[in-house]
Structure formats: C-alpha cells, structure tokens
Amino acid sequence: MPSVTEAIRSAGIGAVPWLPPRTAERFQSIGLSCPECHDFLIAISYRSLARGNSSAYCTRCGAAFEQKQGIWQGLPKRRLAYYAESIEASEKSCHEPGGGGDNPEYYLALPFGEPRRGDSSLWAMRAKTFRYLQTKLLAGIAEQGDTPLHILDLGAGNGWMSHRLAQSGHRPVAVDLLTNAENGLGAALHYVRDLPELFPRFQGEFDNLPFEDGQFDCAIFNASFHYSGNFDRTIGEAIRCLRPGGVLIIADSPTYSTEGRDALLQRGSRRLDLEETWYSTEALTGREFLNPERLIALEVRHELEWSAHRCWYGILRACRPWLAKWRNEVEPPQLVIYSAQVKTR
C-alpha cells in the first residue's frame, strides 16, 4: 500500500469504497443522543426533524434538547459558553459589505454563482470540489444501491452543500456551530423555496455529535476539518456516527508536505499564509492544516486507509508550488480530498 506521503504527491484517484447493503428498516428515523450525558433520547423521522420547534428531555440527566427556529440546539450549555466569544467574532465578520445578507439568490446560487464579495476564487474552487464529490465519490457509492445516501455535512456553514445534496436526492443533516442568518445554519431558510422539505439542522461541535451510533452512510467535512482542535477525537466521533462500511471524506482543508510545514512554522507565517488562501481560523481556531504525519497517525489509530483525490483548480494554482520554490517562498497549501471507508465492526 502506498504511503500517505506518496498519495499526497500523486495525482491518482482512489477507488470508491464498497458499502454493504443497507437494511430495509434503516433510517426510517434518526436516533438522537443527549448532548450532556450522551444517553439515548429519541428516534425522530427525517422529515419531522426539520419541522417546527420540537424538544426532547433526557430521562437520565434531565437536560433539554430543544429545536429553536428549526435548528436543534445540540451544544451542551457549558460548551456553548466556551464557544460564545468565537461565535460572536464569526458572526461579526459576516456583516461585511457585499455579503449574502437576506438575498436568497446569493445562497441559492452557491457554490456556482458569482458571489459579490472578493471571494469568487474561493467559491470557484469549492464548486469544483463539489462537482468531484458529486460525480466521482457520491455517485460511486450510490451505484451500490444505497440511495438516497444519508450524509452528515460537518461544518455546513450556511448549508449550501446540504442544499445541493438534497437537490440530488440525498438526505443530508447539516451540523455547524454558527446559527445566524448570514453565514450560519439560519441562512438555510433561503433554500426552502428550492426544496420539497428543508434538511435537518443541528448546532453542534465535531467532538460531541448528538446522534446515536452507526446511522450515516457518509460524513463530509466541508472545508472544516482544519478547525478541529483534536483531529483524533474528531475523526473518532465521525466514525462512531457512520454505519459499518460508511465513508469518511475530508474536503477543502489545506495540506502541507513535511518540508513545507516545517518551513511555514519556522518563518512564523502560518496565519498569514492561511489567510491568503481563505482558510483563516481567526475566530474558530483549530490545528489549521493537514500533513503526512497527521494523516498517517489517523490512519493507524482508526484503522483507515486514505485515498487521495485531486481536483483540477486551474493552471495558476497548479503552478504555485513551483513558483514558491523558485522564489524561495513558503510552500503554499495543497487542496486534496481524502476519503476512507470505515471498517465493518
């Protein structure tokens, strides 16, 4: 088996994992667990999860699991307090001129439209990444007869990927820390006019997902994995929520080679470089990038076998590593999609 380092440097495309057949009774409902004590709470149908303002109460610890304005409040109170400052900073940043605001056309077009901010290059890359996910990875999984796919959209932001997945007939569940109406889960209301029913939305954190074990076919970290403060815990929690043979995908998180990582840290320019490539974690700090050592550690720890997939983002981005080397500059991050199949338990 080639090493992760070799996979990162190759242009090869990993095979689409095989999924065992889903049992007929699966996913008539989604099992929720208590955000406080993790005890089983209730099983609710997919459609009902996205409707109204429901609530459930844990018989073990008495905690309330509430749905407000259609968003399930899946953060324990102590964790909501922990993230309060970061959430406030992130919400302030979304009020910059030229954002989506309350214009539904802005959100309905993502990621293929022409955003009015100075981030058109970012959305152009995300559009290509999504096309690849849709046509190569998800289509390959669906060919095994598992349609619709039940997908965790982790780091869903304004819900654009869940919107596109739902349009394609899948059943996404969107998870994010932010719930505001511009760059958080509240913005998903714009998609109501485009979908027969809105997808379920949960405010939650990567390391404490409010779902019972083994329920999802696929978990996608949507330009968000690098926000994790502990890759090991984050991967373990996503795997817990996947059914045996489920597929884990990390998309649009920056990757450095070992040499590039070391040079970046030595020059003390990590933050600047990430900001220049639209992957700043100014508000929600995390580990910020992937590298071969981290990927290998996750591979060994969780018995995974990463496949590396590369999109074509254009000649200018492809030439950036060589230009940086020629100019004796810090290596720019590479965008690689990683997928792995969870072992049958």
C-alpha positions in Angstrom: 0.0 0.0 0.0 1.5 3.4 -0.9 2.2 5.8 2.0 0.0 8.8 2.6 3.0 10.9 1.7 3.1 9.3 -1.7 -0.6 9.6 -2.1 -0.5 13.3 -1.4 2.2 13.8 -4.0 0.5 11.7 -6.6 -2.3 12.7 -9.0 -4.0 9.4 -8.6 -7.7 8.8 -7.8 -8.6 6.4 -5.1 -11.2 3.8 -5.7 -14.8 4.4 -4.5 -15.3 2.2 -1.4 -17.9 -0.6 -1.4 -20.7 -0.3 1.0 -22.6 -3.3 2.4 -26.3 -3.2 1.7 -28.5 -1.1 4.0 -31.2 -3.0 5.8 -34.7 -2.1 4.7 -35.7 -0.7 8.1 -32.8 1.6 8.4 -33.2 5.3 8.5 -36.9 5.4 8.9 -35.8 7.7 11.7 -32.7 9.3 13.2 -31.7 8.5 16.8 -30.7 11.5 18.9 -28.5 11.3 21.9 -28.3 13.7 24.9 -25.7 16.4 24.3 -25.0 16.4 28.0 -24.7 12.8 29.1 -24.8 11.0 25.7 -27.7 8.7 26.7 -30.2 7.8 24.0 -33.0 10.3 23.8 -35.5 9.7 21.0 -35.8 8.5 17.4 -37.4 11.0 15.0 -38.3 10.7 11.4 -36.0 12.6 8.9 -38.9 14.8 7.8 -40.0 15.6 11.3 -36.5 16.6 12.3 -36.7 19.7 10.1 -40.2 20.8 11.1 -41.5 23.0 13.8 -40.0 23.7 17.2 -39.7 20.3 19.0 -38.0 19.3 22.1 -36.9 16.2 24.0 -35.8 15.7 27.6 -33.2 13.3 28.9 -34.7 10.9 31.5 -31.2 10.3 32.8 -29.8 13.8 33.4 -32.9 15.9 32.8 -31.3 18.1 30.1 -33.4 19.6 27.4 -32.7 19.0 23.7 -34.6 21.8 22.0 -35.3 22.9 18.5 -35.4 26.7 18.0 -36.4 28.3 14.7 -35.9 24.9 13.1 -32.3 24.3 14.4 -31.7 21.7 17.1 -29.6 23.0 19.9 -27.0 20.2 20.2 -24.4 22.0 22.2 -24.2 21.4 26.0 -24.6 24.7 27.9 -21.0 24.6 29.1 -19.7 24.2 25.6 -22.0 27.0 24.3 -20.4 29.3 26.9 -16.9 28.0 25.8 -17.6 28.9 22.2 -19.5 32.2 22.8 -16.6 34.5 22.1 -15.6 32.7 18.9 -19.2 32.6 17.7 -19.6 36.3 18.3 -16.5 37.1 16.4 -17.5 34.9 13.5 -20.9 36.4 13.3 -19.5 39.9 13.3 -17.3 39.0 10.4 -20.3 38.0 8.3 -21.7 41.6 8.3 -19.0 42.9 5.9 -20.4 44.8 2.9 -21.2 42.7 -0.2 -22.2 39.5 1.8 -25.2 37.4 1.1 -27.4 39.3 3.5 -31.1 38.5 3.1 -30.8 38.0 -0.6 -32.0 34.4 -1.4 -30.5 34.4 -4.9 -27.0 34.7 -3.4 -27.4 31.5 -1.4 -29.4 29.5 -4.0 -26.6 30.0 -6.5 -23.8 28.7 -4.2 -21.3 27.4 -5.0 -21.7 28.0 -8.7 -22.9 31.7 -8.7 -20.9 34.9 -8.7 -20.6 36.0 -5.0 -20.4 39.7 -4.6 -17.6 39.6 -2.1 -14.0 39.4 -3.0 -14.1 35.6 -2.6 -15.0 34.5 -6.1 -11.8 32.4 -6.3 -12.8 30.6 -3.2 -16.2 29.7 -4.4 -14.8 28.6 -7.8 -12.6 26.1 -6.0 -15.4 24.9 -3.8 -17.6 24.4 -6.9 -15.0 22.2 -8.5 -14.6 20.2 -5.3 -18.3 19.7 -5.0 -18.5 18.5 -8.6 -15.9 16.0 -7.9 -17.6 14.8 -4.8 -20.9 14.5 -6.6 -19.7 12.8 -9.8 -16.9 10.7 -8.5 -17.3 9.7 -4.9 -21.0 10.0 -4.0 -22.1 8.7 -7.4 -19.8 5.7 -7.0 -21.3 4.9 -3.5 -24.9 5.4 -4.8 -24.2 2.8 -7.6 -24.0 0.2 -4.9 -27.8 0.6 -4.5 -27.7 2.8 -1.4 -29.9 5.7 -2.4 -30.7 8.1 -1.0 -27.4 8.4 0.9 -27.7 9.7 4.4 -24.9 12.2 4.8 -23.5 14.2 7.7 -22.5 17.7 6.5 -19.9 18.6 9.1 -19.1 22.3 9.1 -22.1 23.1 7.0 -22.0 26.9 7.4 -24.9 28.4 5.5 -26.0 25.0 4.3 -25.0 25.3 0.7 -23.7 21.8 0.4 -26.7 20.2 2.2 -28.9 22.2 -0.2 -27.1 20.7 -3.3 -27.1 17.2 -1.7 -30.8 17.4 -1.1 -31.4 18.6 -4.7 -29.6 15.4 -5.8 -32.0 13.3 -3.8 -29.8 12.5 -0.8 -30.7 13.1 2.8 -28.2 15.4 4.4 -28.0 16.5 8.1 -26.3 19.9 8.5 -24.1 20.5 11.6 -22.3 23.7 12.5 -21.5 25.9 15.5 -23.0 29.0 13.8 -26.8 29.6 13.7 -27.0 33.1 12.4 -28.9 34.0 9.1 -25.8 35.0 7.1 -23.0 32.5 7.4 -24.7 30.1 9.8 -27.5 27.5 9.7 -30.2 30.2 9.8 -29.3 31.1 6.2 -30.7 27.7 5.1 -34.2 29.1 5.2 -33.4 30.6 1.8 -33.4 27.0 0.4 -37.0 26.3 1.4 -38.3 27.6 -2.0 -36.0 25.2 -3.8 -36.6 22.0 -1.9 -39.7 20.0 -1.1 -38.6 20.0 2.5 -35.7 21.5 4.3 -32.9 19.3 5.6 -32.4 18.9 9.4 -30.0 21.4 11.0 -28.1 20.9 14.3 -25.9 23.3 16.2 -23.1 21.1 17.4 -19.4 20.5 17.7 -17.3 17.9 15.9 -16.2 16.1 19.1 -19.7 15.7 20.5 -22.2 14.9 17.8 -25.8 14.5 19.2 -26.5 11.3 17.2 -26.7 7.6 18.1 -24.1 5.3 16.7 -23.9 3.8 13.2 -26.6 5.8 11.3 -25.0 7.6 8.4 -23.6 6.4 5.0 -21.2 9.2 4.6 -19.7 12.0 6.7 -18.2 15.0 4.8 -16.0 17.6 6.5 -17.0 20.6 4.3 -13.9 22.9 4.3 -14.0 22.5 8.1 -11.7 19.7 9.3 -8.8 22.0 9.9 -10.9 23.9 12.5 -10.8 20.9 14.8 -8.6 21.3 17.9 -8.1 17.5 18.1 -8.0 15.5 14.9 -8.1 12.2 16.7 -11.2 12.9 18.7 -12.9 14.5 15.7 -12.3 11.5 13.4 -13.4 9.1 16.1 -16.7 10.9 16.6 -17.4 10.9 12.9 -16.6 7.2 12.6 -18.9 6.5 15.6 -21.8 8.0 13.6 -21.1 6.1 10.4 -22.7 2.7 9.7 -20.3 -0.3 9.1 -18.6 0.3 5.7 -19.6 4.0 5.7 -17.3 6.6 4.0 -15.5 9.4 5.6 -14.5 12.4 3.4 -12.3 15.4 4.2 -12.6 18.1 1.6 -11.1 21.6 1.1 -8.7 21.5 4.1 -5.1 22.8 3.4 -2.4 20.1 3.2 1.4 20.7 3.5 4.3 18.4 2.9 6.6 17.7 5.9 9.1 20.2 4.5 6.5 22.8 3.8 5.0 22.5 7.2 8.4 22.9 8.9 9.4 25.9 6.8 6.0 27.5 7.5 6.3 27.2 11.2 10.0 28.3 11.2 9.1 31.5 9.4 6.2 32.2 11.8 3.9 32.9 8.9 1.3 30.2 9.3 -1.6 32.6 9.9 -0.7 34.9 7.0 -0.4 32.1 4.5 -3.8 30.6 5.5 -5.5 34.0 5.3 -4.1 34.4 1.8 -5.7 31.2 0.7 -9.1 31.9 2.5 -8.5 29.3 5.2 -8.0 31.6 8.1 -9.2 30.4 11.5 -9.1 33.8 13.1 -12.4 33.3 15.0 -12.6 29.5 15.4 -9.0 28.3 16.0 -8.0 24.8 15.3 -5.0 22.8 14.1 -5.2 24.6 10.8 -3.7 22.2 8.3 -3.1 18.6 7.4 0.3 17.0 6.8 1.5 13.4 6.1 2.4 12.7 9.7 -1.1 13.6 11.0 -2.8 11.6 8.2 -0.7 8.5 8.9 -1.4 8.8 12.7 -5.1 8.9 12.0 -4.8 6.0 9.6 -3.1 3.8 12.1 -5.2 4.9 15.1 -8.6 4.4 13.4 -7.7 1.5 11.0 -8.3 3.6 8.0 -6.8 3.6 4.5 -6.9 7.1 3.0 -7.4 7.6 -0.7 -6.2 10.9 -2.0 -8.2 12.6 -4.8 -7.1 15.7 -6.6 -9.3 18.3 -8.5 -8.0 20.5 -11.2 -8.3 24.1 -10.0 -6.5 25.7 -12.9 -3.0 26.2 -14.2 -2.3 29.1 -11.9 -3.0 27.1 -8.7 -1.1 24.1 -10.1 2.0 26.2 -10.7 2.0 27.8 -7.2 4.3 25.2 -5.6 7.0 25.6 -8.3 6.7 29.4 -8.3 7.1 29.4 -4.5 10.2 27.2 -4.7 11.7 29.3 -7.4 11.1 32.5 -5.3 12.3 30.8 -2.1 8.9 31.4 -0.5 6.9 29.3 1.9 5.2 26.3 0.2 1.6 27.1 -0.5 -1.0 24.7 0.9 -2.4 22.0 -1.5 -6.1 21.1 -1.6 -6.5 17.3 -1.5 -9.8 15.4 -1.0 -9.3 12.4 1.4 -11.7 9.5 1.6 -11.6 6.4 3.7 -14.0 3.5 4.4 -14.9 2.7 8.0 -14.1 -0.9 8.8 -17.0 -3.2 9.3 -17.5 -3.5 13.0 
